Amino acid sequence: MSPSFLLAMVNLHRPSVSVQRPQSLSVQVAKSLSERIARGELKPGDKLPSEHEMVASYGVSRTVVREAVSSLKSSGLVTSRQGVGVFVLQPSTAMPFRIDAEDLGTVNEIINLLELRISLESEAAALAAVRRTDVHLRNLRVTLDLMARGIEAQEDAVDADFRFHQEIAQATGNRYFMELFTYLGMMAIPRAQIGMFKTDPQSQTAYLNNVHHEHKAIYQAIVAQDAEVARAAMRMHLSNSRARLQTASEIATRPKDER
């Protein structure tokens, strides 16, 4: 890990700089929609505005809208109907399991989520290796190519990163893996939550090349239908992500003259 990468992350633990703009916007959009539901402007059974309409109405990206809708789903306020849209649900007195995006503004909380993902996604990768089809392999290959192009263009490649993990969940053939990962959304990608590489594109490229290399190892194990290697490769990938954040957090707490 290069010194420039570590220096780029020394402020990760500070809440004032840790939350990126896209997450804040998604929280604002989710809050606006939930308030409309609470006021009765959107009633049970009503269809939410389309993604295109919300992008235009709120002046945000499609990713922000998707994250906001994902948050509403996790809160039990709305549900998706395949090919139809997203609809408001009847109020429920049951409190569903949820992870609040607003709580993921510190390194420690991101690490906690990564530990959960290590358990779940390692097994998902093993199942994907056994159950994957040629279509799943093509989709995974597409996400790898998208990430490679994003790195070359010096983008953060968050969408491609998320899609890679989402496609593995899909390849398990178990809808609960897919539903859980869809629920997590961009919360599952650490750099989508923490302000990384804002002023250091060189370190971002180095970091993403490491992630891309780890993704390729997982993909190759799935191609080979080797469940044990796929499980180990996914565990290594997510453990590396955890270690990178832990190291950055430790450096951030040291006196400046010791960094």
C-alpha positions in Angstrom: 0.0 0.0 0.0 1.6 3.2 -1.1 2.2 6.2 1.3 0.1 8.4 -1.0 -2.9 6.1 -0.7 -2.6 6.1 3.1 -2.3 9.8 3.3 -5.3 10.2 1.0 -7.4 8.4 3.7 -6.2 10.0 6.9 -9.4 11.9 7.4 -11.8 9.0 6.9 -12.9 9.0 10.6 -14.0 12.6 10.6 -17.8 12.8 10.0 -17.5 16.3 8.5 -15.7 14.8 5.5 -16.7 11.2 5.5 -20.0 11.2 3.7 -20.0 11.8 0.0 -22.6 14.0 -1.8 -24.4 11.1 -3.6 -25.3 9.4 -0.3 -26.5 12.7 1.2 -28.7 13.3 -1.8 -30.2 9.8 -1.7 -31.0 10.3 2.0 -32.7 13.6 1.2 -34.8 12.0 -1.6 -35.8 9.1 0.5 -36.8 11.5 3.3 -38.9 13.5 0.9 -40.7 10.5 -0.5 -41.3 9.0 3.0 -42.7 12.4 4.1 -45.1 12.4 1.1 -46.2 8.9 2.2 -46.7 10.0 5.8 -48.8 13.0 4.7 -51.0 10.8 2.5 -49.9 12.4 -0.7 -48.8 8.9 -1.8 -51.3 6.3 -0.4 -51.0 2.5 -0.1 -51.3 1.0 -3.5 -50.1 4.2 -5.3 -47.3 3.9 -7.8 -44.2 6.0 -7.1 -43.2 8.4 -9.9 -41.0 6.7 -12.5 -37.2 6.8 -12.1 -37.0 9.2 -15.0 -39.6 11.5 -13.4 -37.8 11.5 -10.1 -34.5 12.3 -11.7 -36.1 15.3 -13.4 -38.1 16.4 -10.3 -35.2 16.2 -7.8 -32.4 17.1 -10.2 -30.3 14.1 -9.1 -28.8 11.0 -10.9 -30.4 7.7 -11.4 -28.1 6.2 -8.9 -29.3 8.6 -6.2 -32.9 7.7 -7.0 -32.3 4.0 -6.9 -30.6 4.3 -3.6 -33.5 6.4 -2.2 -36.0 3.8 -3.4 -33.8 1.0 -1.9 -33.9 2.8 1.4 -37.7 3.0 1.3 -37.9 -0.7 0.5 -35.7 -1.6 3.4 -38.0 0.5 5.6 -41.0 -1.5 4.5 -42.7 1.6 2.9 -42.6 0.4 -0.8 -42.2 -2.7 -2.9 -41.3 -3.4 -6.5 -43.4 -5.3 -9.0 -41.4 -6.7 -11.8 -41.9 -4.7 -15.0 -44.6 -2.6 -13.4 -43.0 -0.2 -10.9 -42.7 0.6 -7.3 -45.8 0.8 -5.1 -46.6 2.2 -1.6 -47.3 -0.5 1.0 -49.9 -0.6 3.8 -48.3 0.7 7.0 -46.9 -2.1 9.2 -46.4 -2.2 12.9 -43.5 -4.7 12.5 -40.1 -3.1 12.4 -38.1 -4.7 9.6 -34.3 -5.3 9.8 -32.6 -2.3 8.3 -29.2 -0.7 7.9 -29.5 3.1 8.0 -27.3 4.7 5.4 -26.9 7.7 7.6 -25.1 5.5 10.1 -22.4 4.5 7.6 -20.5 7.7 7.7 -17.5 6.3 9.8 -14.8 3.8 9.1 -15.9 1.6 12.0 -19.5 1.2 10.7 -18.3 0.4 7.2 -16.0 -2.2 8.7 -18.9 -3.7 10.6 -20.9 -4.0 7.3 -17.9 -5.5 5.6 -17.7 -8.2 8.3 -21.3 -9.1 7.6 -20.6 -9.2 3.8 -17.6 -11.5 4.3 -19.9 -14.1 5.8 -22.7 -13.8 3.3 -20.8 -13.1 0.1 -18.2 -15.8 0.5 -20.9 -18.4 0.5 -22.7 -16.6 -2.3 -19.5 -16.9 -4.4 -19.2 -20.6 -3.7 -22.9 -21.2 -4.7 -22.4 -19.1 -7.8 -19.5 -21.2 -8.9 -21.6 -24.3 -8.7 -24.8 -22.9 -10.2 -23.7 -20.2 -12.7 -24.9 -20.4 -16.3 -23.2 -19.0 -19.4 -25.5 -16.0 -19.1 -24.2 -15.3 -15.6 -20.6 -15.6 -16.8 -21.3 -13.1 -19.7 -22.8 -10.6 -17.3 -19.9 -10.9 -14.9 -17.5 -10.4 -17.8 -19.3 -7.3 -18.8 -18.9 -5.8 -15.3 -15.2 -6.6 -15.3 -14.9 -4.8 -18.6 -16.9 -1.9 -17.4 -14.7 -1.5 -14.3 -11.5 -1.7 -16.5 -12.9 1.1 -18.7 -13.8 3.2 -15.6 -10.3 2.8 -14.2 -8.8 3.9 -17.5 -11.1 6.9 -17.5 -10.1 7.7 -13.9 -13.6 7.3 -12.7 -14.6 5.8 -9.3 -16.2 2.7 -11.0 -18.6 2.3 -8.1 -21.5 1.2 -10.4 -19.4 -1.5 -12.0 -18.1 -2.7 -8.6 -21.7 -2.9 -7.3 -22.9 -4.7 -10.4 -20.1 -7.4 -10.1 -21.2 -8.3 -6.6 -24.9 -8.1 -7.6 -24.3 -10.5 -10.5 -22.7 -13.0 -8.2 -25.7 -12.8 -5.9 -27.9 -13.4 -9.0 -25.8 -16.4 -10.1 -26.5 -18.2 -6.7 -30.0 -18.9 -8.0 -31.2 -18.0 -4.5 -33.5 -14.9 -4.5 -32.7 -14.1 -0.9 -29.1 -13.4 -1.7 -30.2 -11.1 -4.6 -32.8 -9.3 -2.5 -30.4 -8.7 0.3 -27.7 -7.3 -1.9 -30.2 -5.2 -3.7 -31.3 -3.9 -0.3 -27.7 -3.0 0.6 -27.3 -1.2 -2.7 -24.4 1.2 -2.9 -24.0 0.9 0.9 -22.2 -2.3 0.1 -19.3 -0.4 -1.6 -17.1 1.3 1.0 -15.8 4.1 -1.2 -19.5 5.0 -2.0 -19.9 5.8 1.7 -16.5 7.3 2.6 -14.8 10.3 1.0 -11.9 8.5 -0.6 -9.4 9.9 -3.1 -11.1 13.3 -3.5 -7.8 14.9 -4.4 -5.6 11.9 -5.3 -6.6 10.3 -8.6 -3.3 8.4 -8.7 -4.1 6.6 -5.5 -7.6 5.9 -6.6 -6.3 4.2 -9.8 -3.9 2.1 -7.7 -6.7 1.1 -5.3 -9.1 0.2 -8.1 -6.5 -1.8 -9.9 -6.2 -3.9 -6.8 -10.0 -4.3 -6.5 -10.2 -5.2 -10.2 -7.5 -7.9 -9.8 -9.4 -9.4 -6.8 -12.6 -9.4 -8.9 -10.9 -11.2 -11.7 -9.7 -13.9 -9.3 -13.3 -14.4 -8.1 -14.5 -14.5 -11.6 -11.9 -17.1 -12.7 -12.9 -19.4 -9.8 -16.6 -19.1 -10.8 -15.7 -19.9 -14.4 -13.8 -23.0 -13.3 -16.8 -24.0 -11.1 -14.4 -24.3 -8.1 -16.6 -23.4 -5.1 -13.8 -23.5 -2.5 -11.5 -21.2 -4.5 -14.4 -18.9 -5.2 -15.3 -18.8 -1.5 -11.7 -18.1 -0.6 -11.2 -15.4 -3.3 -14.3 -13.5 -2.2 -13.2 -13.8 1.5 -9.8 -12.5 0.5 -11.3 -9.6 -1.5 -13.6 -8.4 1.3 -11.0 -9.0 4.0 -8.6 -6.9 2.0 -11.2 -4.1 1.8 -11.6 -4.3 5.6 -7.8 -4.2 6.2 -7.4 -1.2 3.9 -10.0 0.7 5.9 -8.6 -0.4 9.3 -5.1 0.7 8.3 -6.4 4.1 7.2 -8.4 4.5 10.4 -5.3 3.7 12.5 -3.2 6.2 10.6 -5.9 8.8 11.0 -5.8 8.6 14.8 -2.0 9.0 15.1 -0.5 12.4 15.8 0.5 14.2 12.6 4.2 13.9 13.3 3.9 10.1 13.5 2.1 9.6 10.2 
